[in-house]
Amino acid sequence: MSDVPDRVGVIGGGRMGAGIAQAFLLAGARVEVVEAGDEAAEAARGRVAEGLEESARRGKLTGDVADVLARLSLVDSPAQLAGGTGLVVEAVPEWADLKVAVLTAAEAVLGPDAVLATNTSSLSITELAAALQRPARFLGMHFFNPVPASKLVEVVVAPETAEDVVTATRGWVRALGKTDVVVRDSPGFASSRLGVLLGLEAIRMLEEGVADAEAIDAAMELGYRHPMGPLRSTDLVGLDVRLAIAEHLAGTLGERFSPPQLLRDKVAAGELGRKTGRGFHDYAQD
Ligand SMILES: NC(=O)c1ccc[n+]([C@@H]2O[C@H](COP(=O)([O-])OP(=O)(O)OC[C@H]3O[C@@H](n4cnc5c(N)ncnc54)[C@H](O)[C@@H]3O)[C@@H](O)[C@H]2O)c1
């Protein structure tokens, strides 16, 4: 089994970035997380620390959380990433302009052999690559939420991605204890395309009064053995995140991905899922 790079950068230490940082820390890397501003940096550090505590409780971390956390540092901008960084994973919000800005800033300080990856759920790897000087060193590493518990990483390959970059990335995914699937760059890759469509149809069924949220989720959990129903899964991902992905896929793949009004209304009302305590289900007591 190959090792992960000694030094890994993660841009954006939110829900996904903190989980990705945690995974690489547990695999032995030194990890630098980029967050703009002290408050955001402290919040990101807190998320990683909390995740590591949880790993320790589950027996997935031998030794001290403090020792692992000592390999984590926070920096203000991609320009401050250490020169010897072997891999940078970008996990800022799903806005193409923001992603291009942080990816080009990171590329400018990385060595020629470093790999640059994006955790985008839906944006085109090929289009993001077009803004880079070394598109051959760039690909998608699509982690799943929650990162520590999930077993899958989609390795998303654009036409210009070099073969050795794909091979190295697949090895790193396995070194994290996860399984890689290689997917050609296309809207929504394999997982979001299917998962989002199922979620949108479930929301349309709720709108039409076909069944309530519990029943729709139970139908897929018990009837099709999905570990989580499509509405619960939308709550976990975040309704705002799902809405943005659906809008993007509607523009690229067609009307069948058009977001239902109920999804728009809930996002407008601030009901974003688990993170706000309410989405299609209620989490107030969690
Ligand atoms: N939430 C999911 O289930 C999920 C799953 C797979 C992939 N993704 C993708 O991962 C990415 C991040 O999603 P998330 O759910 O973690 O979002 P999030 O909002 O929880 O985290 C984004 C983080 O980026 C930080 N950030 C914003 N601008 C920045 C900048 N200029 N420099 C550094 N940091 C900055 C924010 O402070 C925040 O902490 C998105 O592209 C999303 O599509 C999300």
The ligand as an SDF file (V2000), in Angstrom:
LIG
                    3D

 44 48  0  0  0  0  0  0  0  0999 V2000
  -21.3110   18.8680    1.9400 N   0  0  0  0  0  0  0  0  0  0  0  0
  -21.2150   17.7500    1.2270 C   0  0  0  0  0  0  0  0  0  0  0  0
  -21.9150   16.7600    1.4720 O   0  0  0  0  0  0  0  0  0  0  0  0
  -20.2120   17.6330    0.1090 C   0  0  0  0  0  0  0  0  0  0  0  0
  -19.8640   16.3710   -0.3690 C   0  0  0  0  0  0  0  0  0  0  0  0
  -18.8940   16.2540   -1.3640 C   0  0  0  0  0  0  0  0  0  0  0  0
  -18.3110   17.4110   -1.8860 C   0  0  0  0  0  0  0  0  0  0  0  0
  -18.6900   18.6340   -1.4240 N   0  0  0  0  0  0  0  0  0  0  0  0
  -18.0380   19.8080   -2.0070 C   0  0  0  0  0  0  0  0  0  0  0  0
  -17.0120   20.2240   -1.1070 O   0  0  0  0  0  0  0  0  0  0  0  0
  -16.8500   21.6290   -1.2010 C   0  0  0  0  0  0  0  0  0  0  0  0
  -16.9890   22.2360    0.1900 C   0  0  0  0  0  0  0  0  0  0  0  0
  -18.2590   21.9070    0.7190 O   0  0  0  0  0  0  0  0  0  0  0  0
  -18.5700   21.9830    2.2860 P   0  0  0  0  0  0  0  0  0  0  0  0
  -19.8690   21.3240    2.4860 O   0  0  0  0  0  0  0  0  0  0  0  0
  -17.3760   21.5430    3.0710 O   0  0  0  0  0  0  0  0  0  0  0  0
  -18.7490   23.5840    2.4650 O   0  0  0  0  0  0  0  0  0  0  0  0
  -18.5570   24.4350    3.8000 P   0  0  0  0  0  0  0  0  0  0  0  0
  -19.2970   25.7100    3.5450 O   0  0  0  0  0  0  0  0  0  0  0  0
  -18.8610   23.6260    5.0160 O   0  0  0  0  0  0  0  0  0  0  0  0
  -16.9820   24.7440    3.8450 O   0  0  0  0  0  0  0  0  0  0  0  0
  -16.3430   25.6330    2.9790 C   0  0  0  0  0  0  0  0  0  0  0  0
  -15.1980   26.2780    3.7530 C   0  0  0  0  0  0  0  0  0  0  0  0
  -14.4110   27.0700    2.8570 O   0  0  0  0  0  0  0  0  0  0  0  0
  -14.0010   28.2170    3.5530 C   0  0  0  0  0  0  0  0  0  0  0  0
  -13.6300   29.2490    2.5930 N   0  0  0  0  0  0  0  0  0  0  0  0
  -14.4370   30.0940    1.8980 C   0  0  0  0  0  0  0  0  0  0  0  0
  -13.6950   30.8990    1.1180 N   0  0  0  0  0  0  0  0  0  0  0  0
  -12.3990   30.5680    1.3310 C   0  0  0  0  0  0  0  0  0  0  0  0
  -11.1510   31.0480    0.8260 C   0  0  0  0  0  0  0  0  0  0  0  0
  -11.1110   32.0360   -0.0900 N   0  0  0  0  0  0  0  0  0  0  0  0
  -10.0150   30.4740    1.2660 N   0  0  0  0  0  0  0  0  0  0  0  0
  -10.0450   29.4780    2.1710 C   0  0  0  0  0  0  0  0  0  0  0  0
  -11.2000   28.9850    2.6990 N   0  0  0  0  0  0  0  0  0  0  0  0
  -12.3570   29.5270    2.2770 C   0  0  0  0  0  0  0  0  0  0  0  0
  -15.1800   28.5980    4.4240 C   0  0  0  0  0  0  0  0  0  0  0  0
  -14.7790   29.4280    5.5120 O   0  0  0  0  0  0  0  0  0  0  0  0
  -15.6690   27.2090    4.8840 C   0  0  0  0  0  0  0  0  0  0  0  0
  -15.0600   26.8150    6.1010 O   0  0  0  0  0  0  0  0  0  0  0  0
  -17.8840   22.1170   -2.2220 C   0  0  0  0  0  0  0  0  0  0  0  0
  -17.2710   22.1860   -3.4870 O   0  0  0  0  0  0  0  0  0  0  0  0
  -18.9270   21.0170   -2.2000 C   0  0  0  0  0  0  0  0  0  0  0  0
  -19.6390   20.9290   -3.4180 O   0  0  0  0  0  0  0  0  0  0  0  0
  -19.6080   18.7690   -0.4250 C   0  0  0  0  0  0  0  0  0  0  0  0
  1  2  1  0
  2  3  2  0
  2  4  1  0
  4  5  1  0
  4 44  2  0
  5  6  2  0
  6  7  1  0
  7  8  2  0
  8  9  1  0
  8 44  1  0
  9 10  1  0
  9 42  1  0
 10 11  1  0
 11 12  1  0
 11 40  1  0
 12 13  1  0
 13 14  1  0
 14 15  2  0
 14 16  1  0
 14 17  1  0
 17 18  1  0
 18 19  2  0
 18 20  1  0
 18 21  1  0
 21 22  1  0
 22 23  1  0
 23 24  1  0
 23 38  1  0
 24 25  1  0
 25 26  1  0
 25 36  1  0
 26 27  1  0
 26 35  1  0
 27 28  2  0
 28 29  1  0
 29 30  1  0
 29 35  2  0
 30 31  1  0
 30 32  2  0
 32 33  1  0
 33 34  2  0
 34 35  1  0
 36 37  1  0
 36 38  1  0
 38 39  1  0
 40 41  1  0
 40 42  1  0
 42 43  1  0
M  CHG  2   8   1  16  -1
M  END
$$$$
